[in-house]
Amino acid sequence: MQLAEKVIKENILIHALESKEYLHRHPEQTNFFQYAHLTKNINKAVDLLPENHCKILDIGCGTGYLLLEFLQRGFEITGIDLSQEMITALEEKIPDKLKTKATLINNSASDYLNHNKEVFSLISMSAFLHHLFDYETVLKAACSALLKGGILLIFFEPIKQPVDNGLRSFFHKLLKKTDETLYRLSMTLQGISMPGEKYGFSDFQRRFGGIDIKNVCDILNSKGLKVVNKYKYCARRYGIPSFIATRIIKSENSFDIIAVKQ
């Protein structure tokens, strides 16, 4: 099996296992610190939308924690995801009154972007790029699917950076260990199983330390996008550790980007 195929297969398998329990397994995406940040970034992106905005595309929509935020703001949105189980879980979450505004498609991002000629006013992707074998090609295709003046929102990606062995690193690792211990205890008490290391290729870019934010910005610039907001922070399972790590220790392990197509 080719490596690229292995990455796809493991992503399909792990997200089929997680599906309805996805957000329970990943509280780092919805804790109070992260949710406040998510809301702030969505509002910024929406404020930048051109007046004649059309539809929004959410790539790797999963169970919809980002897609639902746009739906609740009244936007029409298309969500695509490689996992049918994730799509099914999301369908069950969408209120009946909003179902006509949502189009959900079970497909890979590369296939969809290569064959679909529709253009969008905003394209969002959260915790998505690091799952890809070749994130650069998909990112370029996403840029091409934006209207002029359209917004690209990249959210919750692991940042590649030099290893810090100083005092900050010590407290960062100590806080991480505490956070993970509490997380595993919570999962055990809730009866939620952990997949362990069996699907290590599903988070493919993490195997190389994450994603190079400079490389992402260079790609966006080459495709005619201007980065208007770049934010680095430390994501932890729970809100208090996230707050302490980001605001007090000032450590970083994740990034968000908002860019506008010129």
VOZAGU-441355 format. One line per field, with one value per residue: x, y, z of N, C-alpha, C in turn. Coordinates in steps of 0.05 Angstrom, whole numbers, m for minus. Atoms other than C-alpha are relative to their C-alpha. Layout:
<sites>
nxx	X | ...;
nyy	Y | ...;
nzz	Z | ...;
caxx	X | ...;
cayy	Y | ...;
cazz	Z | ...;
cxx	X | ...;
cyy	Y | ...;
czz	Z | ...;
</sites>
This chain:
<sites>
nxx	17 | m14 | 3 | 23 | 24 | 1 | 9 | 29 | 14 | 1 | 19 | 27 | 5 | 0 | 23 | 23 | 1 | 6 | 25 | 18 | m15 | m24 | m5 | m6 | m27 | m18 | 9 | m18 | 11 | 25 | 0 | 9 | m21 | m1 | 25 | 0 | m18 | 14 | 21 | m13 | m11 | 23 | 11 | m19 | 2 | 26 | m2 | m16 | 13 | 10 | 29 | 14 | m10 | 17 | m1 | m25 | m9 | m15 | m14 | m5 | 20 | 3 | 27 | 13 | m1 | m5 | 22 | 24 | m3 | 7 | 29 | 16 | m2 | 17 | m13 | 1 | m26 | m5 | m20 | m10 | m17 | m7 | 14 | 29 | 10 | 0 | 21 | 25 | 2 | 6 | 28 | 18 | m2 | 10 | 28 | 16 | 4 | m25 | m9 | m1 | m23 | m24 | m5 | m22 | m11 | m20 | m20 | m26 | m3 | m13 | 19 | 21 | m11 | m9 | 23 | 21 | m7 | 13 | m18 | 11 | m8 | m16 | m7 | m11 | m10 | m9 | m13 | 3 | m24 | m20 | 7 | m5 | m26 | m10 | 18 | m6 | 17 | 28 | 2 | m1 | 26 | 20 | m4 | 11 | 30 | 10 | 6 | m16 | 11 | 9 | m15 | m9 | m4 | m14 | 3 | m8 | m20 | m25 | m21 | m27 | m19 | m23 | 4 | m10 | m8 | m3 | 19 | 27 | 6 | 5 | 27 | 17 | 2 | 13 | 29 | 11 | 2 | 23 | 24 | 5 | 8 | 28 | 16 | 3 | 17 | 27 | 8 | 5 | 24 | 22 | 2 | m7 | m25 | m20 | m11 | m29 | m18 | 6 | 5 | m19 | m4 | 23 | m10 | m25 | m20 | m10 | m24 | m23 | 0 | 21 | 1 | m17 | 18 | m12 | 5 | 28 | 3 | m12 | 18 | 23 | m9 | m4 | 26 | 14 | 14 | m14 | 5 | 8 | 0 | m16 | 1 | m12 | 9 | m5 | 24 | 0 | 26 | 19 | m3 | m19 | m28 | m4 | m4 | m26 | m22 | m1 | m2 | m20 | m25 | m4 | m9 | 16 | m1 | 21 | 3 | 23 | m5 | 21 | m11 | 19 | m10 | m2;
nyy	m24 | m25 | m15 | m18 | 17 | 8 | m24 | m2 | 23 | m3 | m22 | 11 | 19 | m13 | m17 | 18 | 8 | m23 | m11 | m13 | m7 | m15 | m24 | 9 | 8 | m23 | m24 | m22 | m16 | m14 | m10 | m28 | m17 | 4 | m9 | m29 | m6 | 8 | m20 | m25 | 2 | 2 | m27 | m15 | 9 | m8 | m29 | m6 | 10 | m19 | m4 | 18 | 27 | 22 | 23 | 6 | 28 | 9 | 24 | 17 | m11 | 17 | 0 | m25 | m22 | m25 | m3 | m8 | m28 | m16 | 5 | m15 | m28 | m4 | 4 | 26 | 12 | 28 | 13 | 25 | 15 | 26 | 20 | 1 | 1 | m27 | m14 | 10 | m12 | m28 | m3 | 2 | m23 | m25 | m5 | 3 | m26 | m8 | 21 | m8 | m17 | 16 | 22 | 17 | 17 | 19 | 1 | m11 | m28 | m2 | 7 | m21 | m25 | 5 | 5 | m19 | m26 | m21 | m17 | m6 | m25 | 7 | 28 | 5 | 26 | 1 | 26 | 15 | 3 | 19 | 28 | 5 | 8 | m23 | m22 | m23 | 1 | m5 | m29 | m16 | 4 | m16 | m29 | m4 | 2 | m24 | m24 | m23 | m12 | 22 | 4 | 27 | 2 | 24 | 0 | 22 | 17 | 2 | m16 | 11 | m20 | 12 | 10 | m18 | 16 | m17 | 1 | 0 | 27 | 16 | m5 | 9 | 29 | 6 | m6 | 20 | 25 | m2 | m2 | 27 | 18 | m6 | 8 | 29 | 8 | m7 | 19 | 26 | m3 | m2 | 25 | m5 | 14 | m16 | 16 | 5 | m6 | 18 | m15 | m22 | m14 | m17 | m27 | 5 | m22 | m1 | 17 | m18 | m22 | m19 | m14 | m25 | m23 | m17 | 13 | m5 | m28 | m3 | 12 | m19 | m24 | 8 | 4 | m26 | m6 | m16 | 9 | m23 | 7 | 25 | 2 | 24 | 5 | 27 | 15 | 22 | 14 | m15 | m29 | m13 | 4 | m16 | m28 | m3 | 5 | m21 | m27 | m3 | 13 | m10 | 21 | 2 | 26 | m1 | m26 | m7 | m20 | m11 | m13 | m11 | 2 | m27;
nzz	0 | 1 | m25 | 2 | m3 | m28 | m15 | 5 | m12 | m29 | m7 | 3 | m22 | m26 | m2 | m2 | m28 | m18 | 9 | m19 | m24 | 8 | m17 | m27 | 0 | 7 | m14 | 6 | 22 | m8 | m27 | m1 | 11 | 29 | 12 | 1 | 22 | 24 | 6 | 7 | 27 | 19 | 2 | 16 | 27 | 11 | 4 | 24 | 23 | 19 | m3 | 18 | m6 | 8 | m19 | m15 | 1 | m23 | 9 | m24 | m18 | m24 | m12 | 5 | m20 | 15 | 20 | m14 | m7 | 23 | 5 | m20 | 7 | 23 | 25 | 15 | m3 | 9 | m16 | 12 | m18 | 10 | m16 | 2 | m28 | m10 | 14 | m12 | m27 | 4 | 10 | m23 | m17 | 13 | m5 | 25 | 13 | 14 | 18 | 28 | 4 | m2 | 19 | m11 | 21 | m8 | 21 | m9 | 8 | 26 | 21 | 2 | 10 | 28 | 18 | m4 | 12 | m15 | m16 | m26 | m13 | m23 | m3 | m26 | m6 | m28 | m8 | 25 | 17 | m11 | 7 | 28 | 10 | 16 | m7 | 16 | 25 | m8 | m8 | 25 | 13 | m16 | 7 | 27 | m1 | m13 | 16 | m7 | m24 | m17 | m25 | m8 | m29 | m9 | m29 | m17 | 12 | m16 | 12 | 0 | m11 | m13 | m27 | m22 | m23 | m23 | m22 | 11 | 9 | m24 | m9 | 21 | m1 | m25 | 3 | 19 | m14 | m18 | 17 | 13 | m22 | m6 | 24 | 2 | m22 | 9 | 20 | m13 | m15 | 18 | 16 | 28 | 6 | 13 | 22 | m4 | 22 | 23 | 24 | m2 | 26 | 6 | m5 | 14 | m3 | m27 | 0 | 8 | m19 | 5 | 26 | 0 | 5 | 21 | 25 | 5 | 8 | 26 | 20 | 2 | 15 | 28 | 12 | 1 | m25 | m19 | m28 | m16 | m28 | m6 | m29 | m11 | m27 | m10 | m4 | m20 | m1 | m16 | 3 | m19 | 10 | 25 | m8 | m14 | 19 | 20 | m11 | m22 | 8 | 27 | 18 | 25 | 14 | 21 | 13 | 17 | 20 | 16 | 24 | 19 | 27 | 12;
caxx	0 | 26 | 37 | m15 | m66 | m48 | m60 | m129 | m148 | m129 | m167 | m229 | m222 | m206 | m262 | m311 | m293 | m298 | m358 | m413 | m362 | m314 | m324 | m325 | m258 | m231 | m251 | m191 | m232 | m293 | m269 | m287 | m220 | m220 | m294 | m285 | m227 | m267 | m326 | m279 | m246 | m313 | m339 | m275 | m282 | m356 | m341 | m292 | m341 | m358 | m429 | m449 | m427 | m453 | m441 | m390 | m350 | m327 | m273 | m266 | m331 | m331 | m389 | m399 | m375 | m351 | m405 | m461 | m434 | m441 | m510 | m535 | m512 | m558 | m508 | m516 | m459 | m431 | m394 | m349 | m316 | m281 | m320 | m392 | m400 | m381 | m429 | m485 | m470 | m473 | m539 | m570 | m547 | m574 | m641 | m698 | m707 | m635 | m630 | m645 | m585 | m536 | m508 | m466 | m421 | m382 | m318 | m244 | m224 | m178 | m232 | m284 | m240 | m213 | m282 | m327 | m327 | m368 | m333 | m344 | m342 | m312 | m275 | m262 | m221 | m210 | m162 | m159 | m93 | m51 | m90 | m67 | m9 | m2 | m34 | 0 | m38 | m105 | m91 | m74 | m139 | m179 | m149 | m170 | m242 | m248 | m282 | m242 | m250 | m266 | m241 | m200 | m204 | m153 | m165 | m133 | m72 | m9 | 49 | 118 | 172 | 240 | 244 | 250 | 289 | 286 | 243 | 182 | 187 | 190 | 125 | 94 | 108 | 86 | 19 | 10 | 22 | m29 | m80 | m72 | m78 | m144 | m168 | m154 | m187 | m248 | m251 | m247 | m303 | m347 | m333 | m303 | m249 | m184 | m156 | m84 | m28 | m61 | m78 | m15 | m15 | m83 | m50 | 3 | 35 | 43 | 95 | 139 | 125 | 65 | 54 | 103 | 62 | 111 | 102 | 26 | 31 | 78 | 28 | m29 | 12 | 30 | m44 | m62 | m86 | m66 | m59 | m97 | m96 | m46 | m53 | m9 | m32 | m28 | m86 | m98 | m154 | m187 | m198 | m158 | m94 | m104 | m110 | m49 | m6 | m24 | m30 | 18 | 70 | 63 | 76 | 50 | 30 | m26 | m43 | m101 | m100 | m150 | m133 | m168 | m163 | m140;
cayy	0 | 69 | 117 | 167 | 111 | 89 | 160 | 162 | 93 | 107 | 173 | 137 | 83 | 129 | 178 | 121 | 99 | 169 | 197 | 212 | 215 | 260 | 324 | 284 | 255 | 323 | 374 | 415 | 440 | 464 | 482 | 552 | 583 | 552 | 567 | 640 | 642 | 605 | 653 | 713 | 687 | 669 | 739 | 769 | 727 | 743 | 818 | 813 | 779 | 817 | 846 | 800 | 738 | 671 | 603 | 579 | 515 | 478 | 428 | 369 | 390 | 329 | 330 | 403 | 446 | 498 | 487 | 495 | 562 | 589 | 557 | 591 | 657 | 646 | 627 | 573 | 524 | 462 | 414 | 359 | 303 | 238 | 201 | 181 | 167 | 238 | 265 | 222 | 247 | 319 | 309 | 290 | 354 | 404 | 434 | 420 | 495 | 500 | 436 | 471 | 516 | 458 | 412 | 354 | 314 | 251 | 260 | 275 | 348 | 336 | 301 | 353 | 413 | 382 | 366 | 419 | 486 | 525 | 584 | 607 | 671 | 636 | 571 | 544 | 486 | 467 | 413 | 389 | 402 | 360 | 298 | 303 | 269 | 329 | 389 | 439 | 416 | 416 | 486 | 513 | 483 | 515 | 583 | 574 | 560 | 628 | 688 | 753 | 785 | 716 | 693 | 633 | 612 | 561 | 540 | 495 | 468 | 442 | 489 | 465 | 500 | 490 | 451 | 495 | 463 | 521 | 537 | 552 | 483 | 452 | 485 | 471 | 396 | 395 | 428 | 381 | 320 | 344 | 361 | 293 | 256 | 291 | 278 | 203 | 198 | 234 | 188 | 127 | 153 | 167 | 98 | 128 | 84 | 113 | 90 | 94 | 93 | 45 | 100 | 142 | 159 | 194 | 256 | 251 | 321 | 313 | 259 | 316 | 362 | 397 | 447 | 503 | 567 | 605 | 554 | 562 | 638 | 632 | 587 | 636 | 695 | 656 | 644 | 718 | 718 | 768 | 743 | 792 | 754 | 702 | 676 | 626 | 595 | 533 | 484 | 438 | 390 | 437 | 512 | 530 | 495 | 528 | 596 | 585 | 557 | 613 | 674 | 659 | 609 | 638 | 572 | 556 | 491 | 513 | 568 | 601 | 643 | 689 | 710 | 750 | 737 | 800;
cazz	0 | m19 | 39 | 13 | 10 | 80 | 107 | 74 | 98 | 170 | 170 | 145 | 199 | 258 | 242 | 233 | 303 | 333 | 294 | 346 | 403 | 365 | 406 | 471 | 451 | 430 | 484 | 463 | 404 | 445 | 515 | 539 | 520 | 450 | 438 | 455 | 406 | 353 | 358 | 354 | 291 | 257 | 272 | 242 | 180 | 171 | 179 | 121 | 74 | 10 | 8 | m50 | m12 | m35 | m3 | 47 | 41 | 103 | 84 | 132 | 166 | 213 | 261 | 248 | 306 | 256 | 203 | 254 | 276 | 205 | 196 | 260 | 231 | 171 | 118 | 64 | 72 | 39 | 83 | 56 | 95 | 79 | 133 | 119 | 194 | 210 | 158 | 187 | 258 | 232 | 195 | 262 | 294 | 243 | 265 | 216 | 203 | 178 | 137 | 71 | 81 | 89 | 35 | 62 | 16 | 31 | m9 | m3 | m7 | m66 | m108 | m91 | m106 | m171 | m199 | m171 | m208 | m157 | m123 | m52 | m12 | 48 | 56 | 125 | 150 | 222 | 248 | 176 | 140 | 188 | 168 | 96 | 61 | 14 | 48 | 1 | m62 | m26 | 3 | m66 | m95 | m38 | m54 | m127 | m106 | m72 | m104 | m107 | m39 | m10 | 58 | 77 | 150 | 174 | 245 | 297 | 262 | 298 | 288 | 269 | 309 | 340 | 405 | 467 | 523 | 571 | 632 | 590 | 559 | 629 | 650 | 583 | 589 | 662 | 645 | 585 | 629 | 680 | 626 | 592 | 659 | 674 | 603 | 605 | 673 | 645 | 585 | 630 | 675 | 615 | 585 | 522 | 491 | 465 | 397 | 422 | 371 | 323 | 274 | 279 | 204 | 208 | 238 | 184 | 190 | 265 | 249 | 224 | 283 | 253 | 196 | 179 | 185 | 141 | 86 | 92 | 87 | 27 | m9 | 6 | m20 | m84 | m96 | m89 | m16 | 36 | 108 | 152 | 217 | 244 | 314 | 352 | 417 | 460 | 454 | 513 | 528 | 578 | 581 | 644 | 620 | 552 | 585 | 630 | 573 | 524 | 569 | 626 | 602 | 531 | 497 | 427 | 393 | 345 | 296 | 260 | 197 | 164 | 92 | 39 | m36 | m72;
cxx	18 | m6 | m24 | m26 | m4 | m11 | m30 | m15 | m2 | m18 | m29 | m6 | m2 | m25 | m26 | m4 | m9 | m28 | m16 | 14 | 23 | 5 | 4 | 30 | 20 | m11 | 18 | m11 | m24 | 1 | m4 | 21 | 0 | m26 | m1 | 18 | m13 | m21 | 12 | 10 | m23 | m11 | 18 | m3 | m26 | 0 | 15 | m13 | m9 | m31 | m16 | 8 | m20 | 3 | 27 | 6 | 16 | 13 | 8 | m19 | m4 | m28 | m11 | 3 | 6 | m23 | m25 | 1 | m8 | m30 | m17 | 1 | m15 | 12 | m7 | 28 | 1 | 22 | 9 | 18 | 4 | m15 | m30 | m12 | m1 | m23 | m27 | m5 | m8 | m28 | m19 | 0 | m13 | m30 | m16 | m3 | 24 | 10 | 2 | 24 | 26 | 1 | 24 | 8 | 22 | 21 | 26 | 1 | 12 | m19 | m21 | 11 | 9 | m23 | m23 | 9 | m13 | 21 | m15 | 10 | 17 | 5 | 13 | 11 | 12 | 11 | m1 | 27 | 20 | m7 | 9 | 29 | 13 | m19 | 4 | m18 | m29 | m3 | 0 | m27 | m22 | 2 | m12 | m30 | m12 | m6 | 21 | m13 | m9 | 20 | 8 | 6 | 13 | 1 | 11 | 18 | 25 | 23 | 27 | 19 | 23 | m6 | 12 | 6 | 3 | m22 | m29 | m8 | m6 | m29 | m21 | m5 | m15 | m31 | m13 | m5 | m25 | m26 | m7 | m9 | m29 | m18 | m4 | m17 | m29 | m11 | m7 | m27 | m25 | m3 | 6 | 27 | 19 | 13 | 30 | 16 | m5 | m3 | 18 | 3 | m24 | 6 | 28 | 21 | 11 | 26 | 25 | 0 | m21 | 3 | 16 | m18 | 11 | m6 | m29 | m4 | 12 | m19 | m24 | 8 | 4 | m26 | m17 | m16 | 18 | m8 | m6 | m1 | 15 | 3 | 12 | m8 | 6 | m27 | 5 | m28 | m22 | 6 | 20 | 28 | 6 | 6 | 27 | 23 | 3 | 6 | 22 | 27 | 9 | 13 | m20 | 2 | m20 | m2 | m26 | 9 | m26 | 13 | m22 | 11 | m2 | m10;
cyy	25 | 16 | 19 | m15 | m8 | 23 | 3 | m22 | 3 | 23 | m9 | m18 | 14 | 18 | m15 | m8 | 23 | 11 | 15 | 9 | 19 | 24 | m8 | m9 | 23 | 26 | 24 | 19 | 17 | 10 | 30 | 19 | m2 | 10 | 30 | 9 | m6 | 20 | 26 | m1 | m2 | 28 | 18 | m7 | 9 | 30 | 7 | m9 | 22 | 2 | m20 | m29 | m22 | m22 | m3 | m30 | m7 | m26 | m16 | 8 | m18 | m1 | 28 | 23 | 27 | 6 | 10 | 29 | 19 | m3 | 18 | 30 | 6 | m5 | m27 | m11 | m28 | m11 | m26 | m14 | m28 | m22 | 2 | 0 | 28 | 17 | m8 | 12 | 30 | 4 | m1 | 24 | 25 | 3 | m1 | 27 | 9 | m20 | 9 | 17 | m16 | m22 | m16 | m21 | m18 | m3 | 10 | 29 | 3 | m6 | 22 | 25 | m3 | m2 | 20 | 28 | 23 | 16 | 10 | 27 | m5 | m30 | m3 | m28 | 0 | m28 | m19 | m5 | m21 | m29 | m8 | m9 | 24 | 24 | 24 | 1 | 6 | 30 | 18 | m2 | 16 | 29 | 6 | 0 | 24 | 22 | 22 | 14 | m21 | m5 | m29 | 0 | m27 | 0 | m26 | m20 | m1 | 15 | m13 | 22 | m13 | m9 | 19 | m17 | 16 | m3 | 0 | m28 | m18 | 3 | m9 | m30 | m9 | 4 | m20 | m27 | 0 | 0 | m27 | m20 | 4 | m9 | m30 | m10 | 6 | m19 | m27 | 1 | 1 | m25 | 4 | m12 | 19 | m18 | m6 | 8 | m16 | 15 | 24 | 15 | 19 | 29 | 3 | 22 | 2 | m18 | 16 | 25 | 21 | 13 | 26 | 23 | 18 | m12 | 4 | 28 | 4 | m11 | 19 | 24 | m7 | m3 | 26 | 6 | 16 | m9 | 25 | m6 | m27 | m1 | m27 | m2 | m29 | m14 | m22 | m12 | 17 | 30 | 13 | m6 | 15 | 29 | 4 | m3 | 24 | 27 | 4 | m12 | 11 | m20 | m2 | m28 | m1 | 27 | 1 | 21 | 9 | 15 | 9 | m2 | 28 | 0;
czz	0 | 25 | m1 | 4 | 29 | 18 | m3 | 14 | 31 | 9 | m2 | 24 | 27 | 3 | 0 | 29 | 18 | m5 | 22 | 26 | m5 | 19 | 29 | 2 | m4 | 13 | m5 | m22 | 10 | 29 | 0 | m13 | m31 | m13 | m3 | m24 | m27 | m8 | m9 | m29 | m21 | m4 | m17 | m29 | m13 | m6 | m26 | m26 | m19 | 2 | m17 | 6 | m9 | 21 | 13 | m4 | 25 | m7 | 25 | 22 | 25 | 10 | 3 | 21 | m12 | m19 | 14 | 9 | m23 | m6 | 19 | m5 | m26 | m27 | m13 | 0 | m11 | 17 | m13 | 21 | m12 | 13 | m2 | 28 | 12 | m12 | 12 | 28 | m2 | m9 | 24 | 17 | m12 | 5 | m26 | m15 | m16 | m21 | m29 | m6 | 0 | m21 | 10 | m21 | 12 | m23 | 11 | m10 | m28 | m23 | m4 | m14 | m29 | m19 | 2 | m9 | 15 | 16 | 24 | 10 | 25 | 0 | 27 | 2 | 28 | 6 | m24 | m14 | 11 | m5 | m28 | m6 | m14 | 5 | m19 | m25 | 6 | 7 | m25 | m15 | 14 | m7 | m28 | 0 | 14 | m21 | 7 | 23 | 20 | 23 | 3 | 30 | 5 | 30 | 12 | m14 | 18 | m14 | 3 | 9 | 14 | 29 | 20 | 24 | 26 | 21 | m10 | m10 | 23 | 9 | m20 | 1 | 26 | m2 | m19 | 14 | 19 | m15 | m11 | 21 | 7 | m23 | m1 | 23 | m7 | m20 | 12 | 15 | m17 | m17 | m29 | m6 | m15 | m22 | 3 | m24 | m25 | m26 | m1 | m26 | m6 | 5 | m13 | 5 | 28 | 2 | m6 | 18 | m5 | m27 | 3 | m8 | m21 | m27 | m8 | m10 | m28 | m22 | m4 | m17 | m30 | m15 | 1 | 25 | 18 | 28 | 17 | 30 | 4 | 30 | 8 | 29 | 8 | 5 | 20 | 1 | 13 | 0 | 18 | m8 | m25 | 6 | 12 | m20 | m19 | 12 | 21 | m8 | m28 | m18 | m24 | m11 | m23 | m13 | m15 | m20 | m13 | m23 | m19 | m29 | m14 | m29;
</sites>
